[in-house]
Amino acid sequence: MTVALMWEARAAEGRGEELLAWARAQHLTVRPLRREAFRAPGDRVLVITWWDAPYDAELPELPEPDQGLVTRAVHRWRFESVDGEPGR
């Protein structure tokens, strides 16, 4: 089964690039199948990691950034793949 972990944070005003750099520099104790970082308006940063693991497996996640770097607690979601066909 493929599990995707999503990590999303909103940077303090004007610190979006700093938050993105911080997230990209974080090392996980185990390497995921894939890892991708995104940014969006409002200084938001999203990191998705993909794992070959059961849905409820213990998996490493990015930590909380320093409080001054973000405006709120990190949002985290876990999803399981339901369709492996590209482009659908």
C-alpha positions in Angstrom: 0.0 0.0 0.0 1.2 3.5 -0.7 0.6 6.1 2.1 1.1 9.8 1.6 1.9 12.1 4.5 1.1 15.8 4.0 2.7 18.5 6.2 1.5 22.1 5.7 2.5 25.3 7.5 1.9 29.0 7.1 5.0 31.2 7.6 5.1 34.3 9.6 4.6 37.3 7.3 7.5 37.7 4.8 9.2 34.5 5.9 7.8 32.1 3.3 11.1 31.5 1.6 12.8 30.9 4.9 10.1 28.3 5.9 10.5 26.6 2.5 14.3 26.4 3.0 13.8 25.1 6.5 11.4 22.4 5.4 13.6 21.3 2.5 16.6 21.0 4.9 14.8 18.7 7.3 16.2 15.1 7.2 14.0 12.1 7.9 15.3 9.0 9.7 14.1 6.8 6.8 14.0 7.8 3.2 10.5 7.9 1.6 9.7 6.6 -1.8 9.2 10.2 -2.9 9.3 13.7 -1.3 8.1 16.9 -2.8 7.8 20.5 -1.6 5.3 23.1 -2.7 4.6 26.8 -1.9 1.4 28.8 -2.3 0.3 32.4 -1.8 0.1 33.5 1.8 3.6 32.1 2.6 2.2 28.6 2.9 4.5 25.6 2.5 3.4 22.0 1.8 5.6 18.9 1.9 4.3 15.5 0.7 6.1 12.2 1.4 5.1 8.9 -0.1 5.7 5.6 1.7 5.4 1.9 0.9 3.7 1.0 4.3 0.5 0.2 5.9 -1.8 3.1 6.6 -1.2 3.1 10.4 2.6 2.5 10.2 4.9 4.5 12.3 6.6 6.9 9.8 9.0 9.7 10.3 7.4 13.2 9.9 8.8 16.7 9.6 8.9 18.4 13.0 7.2 21.6 14.1 9.3 24.7 13.0 10.3 27.3 15.6 7.3 29.2 16.8 8.5 32.5 15.3 8.8 31.0 11.8 5.1 30.1 11.6 1.8 31.7 12.4 0.0 28.5 13.6 0.6 24.9 14.4 1.5 22.6 11.4 -1.4 20.8 9.8 -0.8 17.1 9.1 -2.8 14.6 7.1 -2.3 11.0 6.1 -3.8 9.4 2.9 -3.7 6.0 1.3 -3.5 5.6 -2.5 -6.7 4.3 -4.1 -5.8 4.6 -7.8 -2.4 3.9 -9.2 -3.1 4.9 -12.8 -1.3 8.0 -14.0 -3.4 10.9 -15.3 -6.7 9.8 -13.7 
